[in-house]
Structures are given as structure tokens and as C-alpha cells.
Amino acid sequence: MYDTLSYIHLSTIIPAFIVGTYLMFRRKGTSIHMFLGKCYMLLMLFSSSLTLFMSAKVGPSILGHFGYIHLLSVFTIYCVPNAYIASRSGNTKKHRNYMIGLYFGGLIVAGGFALLPGRMLRDLLIG
């Protein structure tokens, strides 16, 4: 079950990384930005929710299931709706801050942890 969830997670997080990176460097406020932004938010929300069903395999665990990396999933689940609400209410500064936090916390930091020894992604990439 863990492997299946891992592959589903990977199949959503890779497009989220590509779309998120594109959005970080492109003009904001366009119709393509808004469309891709919604896709990015949905990918991140689905992917982070999925990880809550994956038990921690490396490091200490809480309740025999959750690890420190799960905090980033909770952070993502918190940021996505708040970024969307900020955008809908016209608070672009707040939206931008949530989205930057989501990109770096949910993708860059979590991705860095995923490349640590003992992690599946590292094993897939390095062997």
C-alpha cells in the first residue's frame, strides 16, 4: 500500500513542481496564471492530503504513523485554502506570501527531505 501511495504522490507532485516553478517566474494575474494556479493548488492539496495516509519510514514517529515531514503536509493543507481566499478577496500580497511559502515549504524543503538516505525517492533516483 505504501508503495502505491508513494507513486500516486510522485505522479501529482512532479507536475505540481513543474507548474509551480513556471508560475513563480511568469507574469501574474493573467488568465493562464489563474488557471494553472488552480491546478497547482489542487495538485498540492491532493498530494499533501495523500501523504497523511503514508506512515513515516525514516526517523521518529508520532502515534506510530506520523513523522516530522508530515508537518509540511499540514502546512500545505493550511496554505492552499488561505492563498485561494486571499486571492479571491484581492489581497495579492497575502496570496503571494502564502504561495511562496507553499512552493518552498511544500516542494523545495519537502523535496529535500525526500532525497535523504533511506527515502524511496532517493533510492529511485540514485539506487
N, C-alpha and C positions, 0 to 999 in steps of 0.2 A: 504493500500500500504506500509506504514512504517513497519508494522509487517512482511510482506513478504520479503521486502528488508533486514530486520534485520536477519531473519532466513537464507537467502541466504548468507549474510555476515558471520554469525556464522558458516555456513557449509563450508566456504572457509578459515576462519581464524583459526579454530581449527586444520585442517591438516597442515596449514602453521606453526602454533606454534610447532606442533609435529616434522615436517620436519626440521624447523629452529633450534630447540633445538638439534636434532640429529646431524645436520651439525656443530653446534658450538663445539661439543665435539669429533667429529670423525676426522680421518686423511683427510687432504685437498689434492686436486689435483687428486684424483682418478676418475675413470670413473663414479662411483656411486655418488661421490660428485658433479661432473659436471651435471649429470642427475637430481639428487634431487635438486641441486641449481637452475636449470632452472625451475623445478616445483615450488619450493618455490617462486622464483621471479614472476612467472605468477600468483600464488595464491595471493601474496601480492599486485601485481599491479591490478588485478581484484577486490580484496576485497576493497582496498583503493579507487579505482575509483567508486565502488558501493556506498560507504559511502557519496560521494558528492551529491548523489540524496536523501539522508536521511536528513531531517531537524533536527536542533538542538532542543532537547526536554528539556534540562536542561541548565540553565544559560543564559547569554546574547546571543543575536544572531545578526548577521550582515546581512542586507538586508532581515530580517525576515526568514532566512533559515540557514545560516552558523554559527556554534559555534566555540569556541576555539579548540575543538577536531578535527575540520576539518583541522586545520593546520598540524596535524600529517598525515592526508591523503595526503596533498600536499607534505609534507616532504618525504613520502613513494614513491609517484609518481616521485619525483626528484631523490631519491636514487637508485631505481631499474635500470633505464637505465644507470646511471653513474657507478654503480657497474658492470654491464654487460660490458660496454665499457672498464672499467679499466681491467677487467679480460681478455677480448679479446686482449687488447693491451699489456698484460704481466705485468701490474702494479699491482702486488699482494698486495702490502702494501695499495694502494689506494682502491683496491677491498675489502680487509679485513676491512678497516675503514668504508667504506660505508655499508658493510653487518652487522657489529657490530652495527652501528648507526640505521640501518633498523630494526634489531632484538629488540634492546632496545627501540627505539623510536616508531616503528610501532607496536610492540607486547607488550612489558612489560609496557611502560608508558601508551599507549592507553588502554591496558587491565586493568591497574589500574584505569584509569578514568571510564571505563565501569562498575567497581564494586562500584562506588559511589552511594549514595542514589538517587533514582529517575530514575536510569538507568534500562533498560529492562533486561540486563544480571544479575544484582544483584537481581532483582525480580524473575528471573527464578531459580537462584541458592539458594537464601535464602528464598524467598517467601514473 
